[in-house]
């Protein structure tokens, strides 16, 4: 199939296919770029991202790390040609140090501030969604997964807000897709009331990010970990997974699903 | 299907399946535990692991981080009941600080020391393998993937050394599976000459780890990123992916594949 993607995102690359005999072919390869993020001139983190929605990622990552609470907390954002990202906060605060981070199991992002483990929010949203609508949203996510189909190297996340807002994101890291979604919510000042669907596994840090953003319904194509379920319980989040065209499994709180 | 797994690794959990109607079922959920690793009493990293092969992981992670070169560099290893891991080195050295780490896109592990980016080894192994043997090894990996089949929440890695050694590992993080394999090689003092097969995507940090361990042939069920391919080139590593029962794609150096 002939895909059409931005050259900044994808490179076409000569490869050799073996399927009994060797033959030349061409593959679509996703680009991965390192960004150093500085907050008020202080080094905060280096992250690997696909070259898309870096601003959304940065706002989301700062939000899920507890560094900002909304977009007004940022007075200046810029990304330079060397991919360094500089953020200036209205009210500078301590960024934490190495010992306050946990290296997570997640594709992308891959670390969370410890304090988020002790600071789980209880989500009190009355948002409800029908099982049929969950499957409908999932079908949209699957339908829009060209980048994954072409590269076999990215995750996708999809947010449908109760007010009708839609946000999608792609990245190598499943974490990063969540941070990009949450950054989109933060940047636009949207309500996070709604459903988030991810192609990635729902491990602890995925749930922590969604809990911090107070997203009431979180769904995956694959499965959660035990700690992911425990944290979803603690934050009163509806958690589902193993989603396919016609089915899914609820791991916590079916009450929000009609 | 009735699987048999250790209770320390898996919990059976009541869930609700929707496939047109709602029904109770039981799912197998993988456990995820946080370990704080201290080196010579100094905090080194917090990592999320499935409760298996923590010692292999620690040795591998210290090796791929450039902290140790072989198992003799460790004079004492212990894991306590609170899951804290304490390592004492023969020749203590600086561990790096927050600004020397990159948060990677990877499932597990999720950060690498910067110096490994500038310190790529050229692998001069003369190891060769037939295309048929790559597929045979891949079939073994697939056959032994019960933990993934049951939980849908783990990656697997498999190493077959030129001397006949076999090592496998499972973890939520694709990185962690690589560190566990490399830790197994380091702990047993084995040669790393051989083939490593992963179920995870081959992003930059995956290649960096394998390069540091000088594994000449690295293969994935899925795809590499562009930076992954670039680093494989730089280290003279044979890189293949998109592997299925009867096919794979070579992304760099088909010369080692007969």
Interface residues (C-beta under 8 A of the other chain):
Chain A: X11 X13 X15 X16 X17 X18 X19 X20 X22 X25 X27 X29 X30 X31 X32 X33 X34 X43 X45 X46 X47 X48 X49 X97 X98 X99 X101 X102 X103 X104 X105 X106 X107 X108 X109 X110 X111 X114 X131 X151 X152 X153 X171 X172 X173 X174 X176 X201 X203 X204 X205 X222 X223 X224 X225 X226 X227 X228 X229 X241 X242 X246 X247 X248 X249 X250 X251 X254 X257
Chain B: X11 X13 X15 X16 X17 X18 X19 X20 X22 X25 X27 X29 X30 X31 X32 X33 X34 X43 X45 X46 X47 X48 X49 X97 X98 X99 X101 X102 X103 X104 X105 X106 X107 X108 X109 X110 X111 X114 X131 X134 X151 X152 X153 X171 X172 X173 X174 X176 X201 X203 X204 X205 X222 X223 X224 X225 X226 X227 X228 X229 X241 X242 X246 X247 X248 X249 X250 X251 X254 X257
